[in-house]
């Protein structure tokens, strides 16, 4: 855990009146994921104060361009640790990590695409079409095509990320581009995204992720809120 304790956590955050998922994600990080500092990059929801704030405009014509530009801005910020943990606001660390977190992927990108098509009567979405492009460019440079598009923390090196962004300027799927290009390897493990409102067979999971609906209305959201019912240092405004 020595390495993690010297590494920052980075969230890309929108300006908003509130963000309950982020609030509880921060509570789980404070309790179970030692790190150097927690950064909000982008905006800041009311009532939440990170260790460090980096205001950037999430610019771009589509989601991928916004992600790309935001990651690029973060990786050029030398105040952020050279290696940082990339988090989403719906990542929850349910149990303490006493050893360094190993990279994790979930099968191949091709299998991931097929799993999405199976929910769409075999049809592609814009997202899966874009991921086909990700597979193509990775294969062209002789890389594997493992699926790192999972809802789990990912360790990113700022310089390596900038090289990926420059080499694959117009290609989506940053996590998979980074993981395969730099051969980070890791464990082939299931994704921890819980979409079901009533399924409750995740109490022994160390990581959880939710949808807006499953967090707000589902058993998984209730479980997270009950387990982490004490405010964190990131909720200072509520005590002022």
Steps between C-alpha positions, in 0.01 A plus 500: 500500500805725520468590133131579520549730801732718289268509201217745435140413419348697211128542440360674192210694645222711352373820657173409672279580795560157652657162429410234755691224320818705515439584866481132591785407267717748692393347830615158379830639371574674830437179693637231270733645236807684636630764261698822504230746392156492340452728200183628338570586137232699326234631735395459862156395628360705785592370843815314394858624538791293360858514621585676173293665230599529132240691303487402136231541238385166364507603136428291192240412239427162660564302815828357374643842415401631842666202671811532286542873563440461873753217536752697297460804728544287811809328363663836432443614858828438681339551841318169458709195589688343209285190539138560600189290556224576253162482675139550396246650739318164515798294624464370854785335694308270731785339692855610591776438249800389700704416190557692179203478265582293193379606153179330394333439166193303397558268205557650156354807335338275239320306775397826664355629174303177451362519854366848426354390165323213677297758694413679175369208292838467333515863392800726538491831687720802433705387798565148366580636154759728656645210697540303175728786394691461826558131425614582147767752600631280780535207264674720244779578748523139621330543836261276688133603513406433860198679643602757758165683471409386850364691796809475716790729591782508247856612565608754237847640436476859377779477238383165368143626475609802297679270255185290459288810444741630239537170314129418499366853473152427366441155649266440799548248777782667692520234770536218248739698283718571802481150651579316177756742358704498821437130568385558856358147514322421823218273611217387274212579733129579477374855487347621826224716352166426667197599294239276660277662761438190711796263455700487823778246445784752520553539875845338482622709206791734568396736219157617388371734234142612442274668250314816597183294543650205689675738740189708559233227505673164521610273783865565408462874559329439832782265601769758414322782682449291815856368503659844458270720707768727651602819321851528358749786507379588152165615641639787705242752384224302668662571837554873441 
